[in-house]
Amino acid sequence: MARSINPQVTESEVTDDFLQYRFRQAIAGFPTGAILENRMHFLNIGRMEVFENNLVIVRTSGDIVLAQFVFGNNPDAKMFADLLASFRARRSRGR
């Protein structure tokens, strides 16, 4: 998460149930100084889309966007999506 360019993640925490992260708010590319927080529960994650422009969109099974991240390169974007998929699979198995 530290490699995410947008949003700029300042802190993250992974538990058995969710990924929580804090990030710097930017509106129209200008930082506001505010630190916001988001939490993604692994069981809510339906799919991740990784695009060639290093964008990762995390969606529910009903196609609601939970989060989106832009990384500096495609391998980082793919690795992030793979990590989320593994956390989701582990949680689905009840561990």
N, CA, C and O of each residue as an XYZ file, in Angstrom:
380
protein
N       0.818     -1.179      0.000
C       0.000      0.000      0.000
C       0.869      1.253      0.000
O       0.457      2.303     -0.492
N       2.046      1.137      0.543
C       2.938      2.295      0.580
C       3.352      2.721     -0.826
O       3.797      3.852     -1.022
N       3.213      1.836     -1.796
C       3.598      2.156     -3.169
C       2.466      2.771     -3.977
O       2.640      3.093     -5.152
N       1.321      2.932     -3.356
C       0.192      3.560     -4.039
C       0.486      5.048     -4.222
O       0.876      5.741     -3.282
N       0.292      5.520     -5.447
C       0.500      6.932     -5.754
C      -0.765      7.730     -5.452
O      -0.703      8.843     -4.929
N      -1.900      7.151     -5.786
C      -3.170      7.806     -5.546
C      -4.185      6.763     -5.121
O      -4.522      5.902     -5.934
N      -4.690      6.786     -3.904
C      -4.396      7.765     -2.881
C      -3.012      7.525     -2.271
O      -2.460      6.428     -2.364
N      -2.479      8.544     -1.660
C      -1.195      8.428     -0.976
C      -1.462      7.850      0.414
O      -1.908      8.554      1.321
N      -1.183      6.565      0.561
C      -1.467      5.852      1.807
C      -0.393      6.188      2.832
O       0.802      6.105      2.546
N      -0.832      6.569      4.028
C       0.106      6.924      5.088
C       0.264      5.812      6.114
O       1.292      5.724      6.786
N      -0.754      4.962      6.235
C      -0.727      3.910      7.244
C      -1.727      2.830      6.849
O      -2.784      3.136      6.297
N      -1.406      1.578      7.125
C      -2.346      0.498      6.831
C      -2.243     -0.580      7.891
O      -1.219     -0.731      8.557
N      -3.330     -1.325      8.031
C      -3.394     -2.416      8.997
C      -4.213     -3.548      8.385
O      -5.279     -3.316      7.815
N      -3.712     -4.761      8.508
C      -4.418     -5.937      8.008
C      -4.783     -6.813      9.194
O      -3.933     -7.137     10.024
N      -6.050     -7.191      9.269
C      -6.498     -8.153     10.279
C      -7.007     -9.387      9.533
O      -6.903     -9.458      8.308
N      -7.546    -10.340     10.253
C      -8.124    -11.518      9.604
C      -9.360    -11.171      8.782
O      -9.707    -11.884      7.840
N     -10.022    -10.073      9.141
C     -11.300     -9.726      8.520
C     -11.258     -8.582      7.523
O     -12.077     -8.536      6.606
N     -10.317     -7.658      7.684
C     -10.357     -6.468      6.847
C      -8.979     -5.842      6.655
O      -8.019     -6.160      7.357
N      -8.922     -4.946      5.681
C      -7.776     -4.079      5.432
C      -8.240     -2.660      5.729
O      -9.201     -2.171      5.135
N      -7.560     -2.019      6.637
C      -7.872     -0.629      6.974
C      -6.676      0.222      6.593
O      -5.532     -0.154      6.850
N      -6.934      1.366      5.981
C      -5.828      2.235      5.594
C      -6.215      3.700      5.749
O      -7.385      4.072      5.658
N      -5.201      4.512      5.984
C      -5.364      5.961      6.076
C      -4.626      6.588      4.899
O      -3.566      6.115      4.489
N      -5.198      7.649      4.368
C      -4.595      8.259      3.181
C      -4.819      9.768      3.189
O      -5.739     10.278      3.829
N      -3.955     10.460      2.464
C      -4.055     11.918      2.350
C      -5.121     12.268      1.320
O      -5.090     11.779      0.190
N      -6.048     13.105      1.710
C      -7.108     13.538      0.798
C      -6.546     14.537     -0.212
O      -5.777     15.432      0.140
N      -6.941     14.369     -1.457
C      -6.612     15.331     -2.508
C      -7.868     15.561     -3.331
O      -8.559     14.616     -3.712
N      -8.153     16.821     -3.597
C      -9.308     17.180     -4.419
C      -8.784     17.871     -5.664
O      -8.094     18.887     -5.580
N      -9.117     17.315     -6.816
C      -8.646     17.835     -8.113
C      -7.125     17.941     -8.135
O      -6.564     18.868     -8.719
N      -6.464     16.975     -7.487
C      -5.004     16.928     -7.497
C      -4.328     17.788     -6.448
O      -3.102     17.771     -6.337
N      -5.099     18.538     -5.676
C      -4.527     19.407     -4.650
C      -4.750     18.799     -3.267
O      -5.887     18.500     -2.899
N      -3.677     18.612     -2.501
C      -3.837     18.037     -1.156
C      -4.584     18.999     -0.228
O      -4.351     20.207     -0.247
N      -5.480     18.440      0.579
C      -6.242     19.260      1.523
C      -5.626     19.256      2.911
O      -5.961     20.098      3.744
N      -4.736     18.322      3.164
C      -4.146     18.183      4.494
C      -4.903     17.206      5.370
O      -4.395     16.785      6.409
N      -6.109     16.841      4.968
C      -6.914     15.912      5.757
C      -6.432     14.479      5.552
O      -6.037     14.096      4.451
N      -6.470     13.703      6.612
C      -6.172     12.272      6.547
C      -7.502     11.533      6.701
O      -8.190     11.676      7.712
N      -7.851     10.749      5.698
C      -9.097      9.987      5.704
C      -8.789      8.515      5.941
O      -7.640      8.082      5.843
N      -9.830      7.755      6.254
C      -9.663      6.333      6.557
C     -10.691      5.521      5.783
O     -11.830      5.949      5.601
N     -10.274      4.354      5.333
C     -11.191      3.432      4.663
C     -10.912      2.029      5.182
O      -9.784      1.699      5.548
N     -11.948      1.217      5.208
C     -11.831     -0.176      5.650
C     -12.529     -1.054      4.623
O     -13.693     -0.830      4.291
N     -11.812     -2.052      4.122
C     -12.390     -3.016      3.188
C     -12.438     -4.378      3.871
O     -11.400     -4.955      4.191
N     -13.641     -4.885      4.090
C     -13.802     -6.222      4.644
C     -13.587     -7.237      3.522
O     -14.156     -7.102      2.439
N     -12.779     -8.235      3.783
C     -12.392     -9.182      2.736
C     -13.588     -9.923      2.149
O     -13.602    -10.219      0.954
N     -14.584    -10.224      2.967
C     -15.752    -10.946      2.445
C     -16.595    -10.081      1.520
O     -17.417    -10.608      0.770
N     -16.412     -8.763      1.555
C     -17.146     -7.873      0.643
C     -16.485     -7.765     -0.725
O     -17.101     -7.289     -1.678
N     -15.251     -8.199     -0.823
C     -14.524     -8.077     -2.093
C     -15.000     -9.159     -3.051
O     -14.910    -10.354     -2.770
N     -15.507     -8.703     -4.186
C     -15.971     -9.640     -5.215
C     -14.917     -9.875     -6.278
O     -14.675    -11.010     -6.688
N     -14.286     -8.782     -6.724
C     -13.252     -8.915     -7.754
C     -12.361     -7.683     -7.764
O     -12.733     -6.619     -7.270
N     -11.188     -7.853     -8.335
C     -10.241     -6.768     -8.524
C      -9.925     -6.680    -10.006
O      -9.718     -7.694    -10.673
N      -9.891     -5.465    -10.508
C      -9.511     -5.241    -11.895
C      -8.179     -4.502    -11.899
O      -8.016     -3.494    -11.211
N      -7.233     -5.010    -12.674
C      -5.926     -4.359    -12.816
C      -5.807     -3.906    -14.267
O      -5.928     -4.717    -15.185
N      -5.573     -2.631    -14.470
C      -5.492     -2.056    -15.802
C      -4.038     -1.751    -16.162
O      -3.178     -1.656    -15.286
N      -3.780     -1.603    -17.441
C      -2.427     -1.352    -17.939
C      -1.851     -0.024    -17.457
O      -0.633      0.154    -17.447
N      -2.716      0.910    -17.058
C      -2.237      2.198    -16.548
C      -1.976      2.157    -15.034
O      -1.882      3.200    -14.386
N      -1.861      0.941    -14.479
C      -1.508      0.687    -13.072
C      -2.644      1.008    -12.100
O      -2.410      1.174    -10.903
N      -3.852      1.095    -12.606
C      -5.028      1.332    -11.787
C      -5.588     -0.008    -11.319
O      -5.727     -0.945    -12.105
N      -5.905     -0.086    -10.029
C      -6.564     -1.257     -9.461
C      -7.901     -0.794     -8.900
O      -7.959      0.117     -8.074
N      -8.980     -1.434     -9.362
C     -10.304     -1.140     -8.834
C     -10.790     -2.370     -8.088
O     -10.798     -3.477     -8.626
N     -11.193     -2.161     -6.846
C     -11.707     -3.236     -5.988
C     -13.218     -3.079     -5.935
O     -13.726     -2.024     -5.555
N     -13.939     -4.136     -6.320
C     -15.399     -4.088     -6.406
C     -16.042     -5.194     -5.569
O     -15.429     -6.223     -5.281
N     -17.284     -4.948     -5.193
C     -18.083     -5.997     -4.562
C     -18.591     -6.927     -5.652
O     -18.386     -6.667     -6.837
N     -19.245     -8.000     -5.262
C     -19.814     -8.907     -6.257
C     -20.959     -8.230     -7.013
O     -21.314     -8.667     -8.108
N     -21.539     -7.171     -6.448
C     -22.588     -6.411     -7.120
C     -22.051     -5.221     -7.910
O     -22.815     -4.346     -8.318
N     -20.738     -5.189     -8.127
C     -20.043     -4.150     -8.912
C     -19.992     -2.770     -8.266
O     -19.787     -1.774     -8.961
N     -20.171     -2.694     -6.971
C     -19.987     -1.426     -6.259
C     -18.495     -1.250     -5.997
O     -17.831     -2.175     -5.528
N     -17.973     -0.073     -6.298
C     -16.548      0.186     -6.102
C     -16.275      0.403     -4.621
O     -16.839      1.304     -3.999
N     -15.399     -0.437     -4.062
C     -14.971     -0.286     -2.678
C     -13.776      0.655     -2.572
O     -13.669      1.437     -1.628
N     -12.884      0.571     -3.546
C     -11.671      1.397     -3.525
C     -11.010      1.347     -4.884
O     -11.248      0.438     -5.679
N     -10.176      2.340     -5.137
C      -9.326      2.309     -6.321
C      -7.974      2.906     -5.965
O      -7.871      3.850     -5.182
N      -6.948      2.328     -6.561
C      -5.571      2.716     -6.292
C      -4.823      2.845     -7.607
O      -5.065      2.087     -8.546
N      -3.922      3.799     -7.668
C      -3.008      3.931     -8.797
C      -1.608      3.689     -8.264
O      -1.184      4.321     -7.296
N      -0.892      2.772     -8.901
C       0.469      2.434     -8.499
C       1.458      2.980     -9.523
O       1.074      3.384    -10.620
N       2.721      2.986     -9.154
C       3.757      3.521    -10.028
C       4.125      2.606    -11.174
O       4.674      3.055    -12.180
N       3.825      1.309    -11.028
C       4.136      0.363    -12.095
C       3.153     -0.802    -12.046
O       2.480     -1.021    -11.039
N       3.081     -1.540    -13.142
C       2.120     -2.623    -13.248
C       2.423     -3.801    -12.328
O       1.483     -4.386    -11.789
N       3.695     -4.186    -12.115
C       3.950     -5.278    -11.170
C       3.441     -4.974     -9.753
O       2.927     -5.870     -9.084
N       3.576     -3.731     -9.290
C       3.050     -3.374     -7.969
C       1.533     -3.476     -7.945
O       0.960     -3.957     -6.968
N       0.886     -3.032     -9.001
C      -0.575     -3.112     -9.081
C      -1.038     -4.566     -9.036
O      -1.980     -4.900     -8.319
N      -0.371     -5.428     -9.806
C      -0.737     -6.849     -9.826
C      -0.467     -7.516     -8.486
O      -1.254     -8.351     -8.042
N       0.637     -7.157     -7.836
C       0.968     -7.745     -6.548
C      -0.077     -7.347     -5.490
O      -0.475     -8.172     -4.667
N      -0.511     -6.099     -5.517
C      -1.536     -5.652     -4.580
C      -2.831     -6.432     -4.786
O      -3.435     -6.893     -3.817
N      -3.260     -6.585     -6.031
C      -4.481     -7.341     -6.323
C      -4.331     -8.801     -5.897
O      -5.278     -9.387     -5.372
N      -3.168     -9.389     -6.113
C      -2.924    -10.770     -5.689
C      -2.981    -10.911     -4.170
O      -3.526    -11.886     -3.654
N      -2.418     -9.939     -3.458
C      -2.462     -9.974     -1.991
C      -3.901     -9.884     -1.491
O      -4.302    -10.642     -0.607
N      -4.670     -8.965     -2.050
C      -6.067     -8.860     -1.642
C      -6.829    -10.147     -1.936
O      -7.647    -10.590     -1.130
N      -6.557    -10.742     -3.091
C      -7.224    -12.006     -3.444
C      -6.862    -13.110     -2.446
O      -7.716    -13.915     -2.075
N      -5.611    -13.150     -2.015
C      -5.204    -14.186     -1.061
C      -5.837    -13.942      0.309
O      -6.243    -14.895      0.975
N      -5.928    -12.676      0.742
C      -6.601    -12.368      2.012
C      -8.078    -12.731      1.928
O      -8.652    -13.246      2.888
N      -8.682    -12.466      0.796
C     -10.102    -12.790      0.591
C     -10.312    -14.301      0.632
O     -11.242    -14.782      1.280
N      -9.456    -15.045     -0.053
C      -9.576    -16.508     -0.075
C      -9.366    -17.095      1.312
O     -10.077    -18.013      1.722
N      -8.396    -16.566      2.024
C      -8.127    -17.058      3.385
C      -9.329    -16.804      4.291
O      -9.708    -17.678      5.071
N      -9.925    -15.631      4.200
C     -11.083    -15.289      5.029
C     -12.285    -16.147      4.650
O     -13.065    -16.540      5.518
N     -12.439    -16.441      3.362
C     -13.568    -17.269      2.896
C     -13.500    -18.677      3.459
O     -14.523    -19.321      3.692
N     -12.266    -19.146      3.676
C     -12.080    -20.494      4.232
C     -12.318    -20.525      5.738
O     -12.332    -21.594      6.349
N     -12.509    -19.332      6.339
C     -12.823    -19.280      7.756
C     -11.626    -19.230      8.667
O     -11.758    -19.500      9.861
N     -10.464    -18.894      8.151
C      -9.275    -18.800      9.011
C      -9.132    -17.442      9.596
O      -8.187    -17.188     10.343
